[in-house]
Amino acid sequence: MKKYITRVLLVEDEDVARKTLSFYLNTIFDEVVTACDGNEASMIYKKNFDENKSFDLVLTDLKMPNKDGITMIDEIRELVPNQRFIIVSAHKNEDDLLKLINLRVLGYFVKPLNIDNMMEMLKKAKDEVLEDNLGTKKEENLVTLNSKYTYDRVNNKLYCEQNIVKLSKKELDILMVLMDNLGEVVPVEKFKEIVWNDINTNDSAFRTVMKRLKDKIKEDDFIISHKGFGYIIEKRLDI
């Protein structure tokens, strides 16, 4: 099996801290990409996303020029809802912690860093990454959709063979509706009600997101359109 390459995006505006963190990250992960602020990080992340490249972990400061960490995290999660984050900040602000509760934040470190604690957290993060990407999860959590695609019900992730398919939040929401109604035709109105929380959402908005989702699974599309009725992922009878 081909070796999985672990990738990290480090976002830190202080030169010394960025060089120090980059050094330690490179001792654990295969590739480390650095950004000087949230704005640069958002552009790097979007460029990689468009090139079908992913980051297994984003390690970021919160208080930065041009774009703060919270805003950057929100933008990244619009592209990849399940992105992992570790926060490194000069202050442990309670308001920031409240904002981070619903995000996939693995740890929060306050400067000056305790290197031993940080290294332990980074190693645990890498173990989780490899577990996700090398298929060591319990098989009962995986739903085989066809010869190429499987869906992890626990983590709400779609895999094409061993690789995670990167989905935007709404693309993932649509897929989750279909998985929750596996084997049943889901009408467009139900997608609007659940995903947009508005049954009067414009049809073109739904069609745009559905097309993007289907484009990402075009290698072996498992979402079937029933014109005039809705969409379905049919249950496999051979498993």
C-alpha positions in Angstrom: 0.0 0.0 0.0 1.3 3.5 -0.9 2.5 5.5 2.1 0.1 8.1 3.3 1.8 11.6 3.4 0.7 13.7 6.4 0.4 17.4 5.8 0.1 20.3 8.2 -0.7 24.0 7.7 1.0 26.2 10.3 -0.5 29.7 10.7 1.6 32.1 13.0 2.4 35.8 12.6 5.5 35.8 14.9 8.6 34.8 13.0 10.4 33.1 16.0 7.3 31.2 17.0 6.6 30.1 13.4 10.2 28.8 12.9 10.1 27.0 16.3 6.7 25.4 15.6 7.7 24.5 12.1 10.8 22.7 13.4 8.8 20.5 15.8 6.0 19.8 13.3 8.6 18.6 10.8 9.8 16.0 13.3 6.4 14.4 13.3 4.6 15.2 10.0 5.8 14.6 6.5 5.0 18.1 5.0 4.6 21.4 6.8 3.3 24.5 4.9 3.5 27.9 6.7 1.5 31.1 6.6 2.1 34.4 8.2 -1.5 35.4 9.0 -5.1 34.2 8.5 -5.5 35.8 5.1 -2.5 34.1 3.6 -3.6 30.8 5.3 -7.1 31.0 3.8 -5.6 31.5 0.3 -3.2 28.6 0.7 -5.9 26.3 2.0 -8.3 27.3 -0.9 -5.6 26.8 -3.5 -4.8 23.3 -2.1 -8.5 22.4 -1.9 -9.0 23.4 -5.6 -6.0 21.2 -6.5 -7.6 18.3 -4.6 -4.9 18.4 -1.8 -5.8 18.3 1.9 -4.3 19.3 5.2 -4.6 16.7 8.0 -4.1 19.4 10.6 -4.2 23.2 10.9 -2.2 24.6 13.8 -3.0 28.3 14.2 -2.7 31.4 16.4 -5.9 33.3 17.0 -4.8 37.0 17.2 -3.2 37.8 13.8 -3.1 40.8 11.5 -5.2 40.9 8.2 -7.5 38.1 9.3 -7.9 36.6 12.8 -7.8 32.8 13.5 -11.5 32.4 14.3 -12.5 34.0 10.9 -10.0 31.8 9.1 -11.3 28.7 10.8 -14.9 29.5 9.8 -13.8 29.9 6.2 -11.9 26.6 6.2 -14.8 24.7 7.7 -17.0 26.0 4.9 -14.7 23.9 2.6 -13.9 21.0 4.9 -16.3 20.7 7.9 -14.3 18.0 9.5 -10.9 19.8 9.4 -8.8 19.3 12.6 -7.3 22.3 14.4 -4.9 22.9 17.2 -4.8 26.4 18.7 -1.6 28.1 19.9 -2.1 31.5 21.4 -0.5 34.1 23.8 -3.7 34.2 25.8 -6.4 31.7 26.8 -9.4 33.9 26.2 -12.8 32.6 27.4 -14.7 34.2 24.6 -12.4 32.4 22.1 -12.9 29.1 23.9 -16.7 29.4 23.7 -16.4 30.1 19.9 -14.3 27.0 19.5 -16.6 24.5 21.4 -18.4 23.4 18.3 -15.3 23.3 16.1 -13.0 20.2 15.7 -10.3 21.6 18.0 -7.9 18.9 19.3 -6.0 21.1 21.7 -5.3 24.7 22.9 -1.8 25.7 23.9 -0.8 29.0 25.6 2.6 30.6 24.9 5.3 30.1 26.1 4.8 26.5 25.0 5.3 23.4 27.0 7.1 21.4 24.3 6.5 18.0 25.9 2.8 18.5 26.1 2.6 19.9 22.6 4.6 17.0 21.1 2.4 14.5 22.9 -0.7 16.2 21.4 0.8 16.4 17.9 1.7 12.7 18.0 -1.9 11.8 19.0 -3.2 14.0 16.2 -1.0 12.1 13.7 -2.2 8.8 15.1 -5.8 9.9 14.5 -4.9 11.1 11.0 -3.4 7.7 10.1 -6.3 5.8 11.6 -8.7 7.8 9.4 -6.7 7.5 6.2 -5.4 3.9 6.4 -8.8 2.3 7.0 -8.2 1.0 10.5 -11.6 2.1 11.7 -14.2 -0.6 12.7 -15.7 -2.0 9.6 -19.2 -1.9 10.9 -19.1 1.9 10.8 -18.4 1.9 7.1 -21.1 1.7 4.4 -20.0 0.4 1.1 -21.7 2.5 -1.6 -20.1 0.9 -4.7 -16.7 -0.5 -5.8 -15.0 2.9 -5.2 -16.8 4.7 -2.4 -17.5 4.1 1.3 -19.1 6.2 3.9 -18.1 6.4 7.6 -21.3 6.9 9.6 -19.5 7.8 12.8 -17.2 10.6 11.4 -19.5 11.5 8.5 -16.7 11.1 6.0 -16.8 9.9 2.4 -13.9 7.9 1.1 -12.9 7.1 -2.5 -10.9 4.0 -2.0 -8.4 5.1 0.8 -8.7 8.8 0.3 -11.1 11.2 1.9 -13.4 13.1 -0.5 -13.3 16.8 0.5 -16.8 18.1 0.7 -18.1 21.6 1.6 -20.5 21.9 4.5 -23.6 21.9 2.3 -22.4 19.1 0.1 -21.8 17.0 3.2 -25.2 18.0 4.6 -26.9 16.8 1.4 -25.0 13.5 1.5 -25.9 13.0 5.2 -29.6 13.4 4.3 -29.3 10.8 1.6 -27.4 8.4 4.0 -30.1 8.9 6.7 -32.6 7.9 4.1 -30.6 5.1 2.4 -32.7 3.2 -0.1 -35.4 5.9 -0.2 -36.0 8.6 -2.7 -35.6 12.0 -1.0 -37.6 14.8 -2.5 -36.0 18.2 -3.2 -38.2 19.9 -0.7 -36.8 17.7 2.1 -33.2 18.8 1.2 -34.3 22.4 1.3 -36.0 21.9 4.7 -33.1 20.1 6.3 -30.0 21.7 4.6 -31.2 25.2 4.1 -33.9 25.3 6.8 -36.1 26.9 4.3 -38.5 25.0 2.0 -38.7 28.1 -0.2 -35.0 28.1 -1.1 -34.5 28.7 -4.8 -34.2 25.4 -6.8 -31.0 26.7 -8.5 -29.3 26.9 -5.2 -30.0 23.3 -4.5 -29.1 22.1 -8.0 -25.8 24.0 -7.8 -24.7 22.2 -4.6 -26.0 18.8 -5.8 -24.0 19.2 -9.1 -20.8 20.0 -7.2 -21.4 17.0 -5.0 -22.0 14.7 -8.0 -19.0 16.1 -9.8 -16.8 15.0 -6.9 -18.0 11.4 -7.1 -18.1 11.2 -10.9 -15.6 8.3 -10.9 -18.5 6.1 -9.9 -21.5 8.2 -9.1 -23.8 6.5 -6.6 -26.4 9.3 -6.3 -29.3 8.5 -8.6 -31.7 11.2 -9.9 -35.4 10.3 -10.2 -36.7 13.1 -12.3 -39.7 14.8 -10.8 -39.4 12.8 -7.5 -35.9 13.4 -6.0 -32.6 11.6 -5.4 -31.6 8.3 -3.9 -28.6 6.2 -2.8 -29.8 2.7 -3.4 -29.0 -0.1 -0.9 -26.5 -2.6 -2.1 -27.9 -6.2 -2.2 -24.5 -7.9 -2.6 -23.1 -7.0 0.8 
